Amino acid sequence: MSTTPASGLGAMIRTWRDRLPPAAAGLSGARGRRAAGLRREELADLAGVSVDYIVRLEQGRATTPSAAVVASLARALQLSTAERDHLYRLAQLAPPGDGAISDHLPPGMQRVLTRLGDVAVAVFAADWQLVWWNRGWAALLGDPSASPPRLRNFARDRFPVDTGPARLALWPVIEADRDATDAAVVSDLRRATGRFPRDSRLAALIRELSAGNRRFAELWATGEVSAHREDHKTIDHPAVGPVTVDCDVLTDGDSELKIVIMTAVPGSEDETKLQLTAIAAPSATTHD
């Protein structure tokens, strides 16, 4: 008599974990490694949860993870959109709607990102919520993982509603034209409201910043619509000193994911310093 393979939440997480090669997640596959896929501790690190929680999920002792955890697991496991939606339903959650901002990184994008090595790169959602960053980004700007996920938002960081510390760049950042960048970020958010008019997270962000930050409110009132594409920054890094970089923003199709890449002029002193930041921060890791 044949049996149907287990297909519940824990079984599917285990199946997807077993199929993802470490190299695809940017991890080294050590010689003699017994597991072909990710180990539990590797998935836990990539998803930003405890190993114990992964164990409880796979054993069926935890069955209702939060939407934030499910989104992190989907990214860490490099699930397709259909697989991500299936994971949400197994967790008794409604998948993100078509009109909602997506935090999901397609597997193809993740493969490209992991091949960029230590180039400083991060991915933001359409509302400038940070959803992924690599070791190079954390080494250059400081590791954002110490901040709660909700606070990892570039617009909220740029237009604070309180006097709290910066959450995305831990070191001082000098921009060639701060006013122009401010205006570009606000007008890009307005553009997002046309693309995602029913997204509650975007609407809440704009209400919060409009009510709590005068500069944001003034720029929002201009009604300008555009996209933020490039910038020029100098990061005052505590270990290597000032590093001047070009900041380019690439947008991925309908999802409006923003791939932000920091590079220095080839052969320059800044390029050498940029490379040294990775050496100065050996504990920085890839996260989402």
Buried (B, 14 or more C-beta within 10 A) or exposed (E): EEEEEEEEBBBBBBBBBEEBEBEBBBBEEEEEEEEEBBBBEBBBBBBBBEBEBBBBBBEEEBEEBEBEBBBBBBBBBBBEBEBBBBBBEBBEBEBBEEEBBBBBBBBEBBBEBBEBEBBBBBBBBBBBBBBBBBBBBBBBBBBBBEBEBEBBBBBBBBBBEEEEEBBBBBBEBEBEEEEEBBBBBBBBBBBBBEBBEEBEBBBEBBEBBBEBBEBBBEBBEEEBBEEBEEBEBBBEBEEBEBBBBBBBBEBBEEBBBBBBBBBBEEEEEBBEBBBBBBEBBEEBBBBB
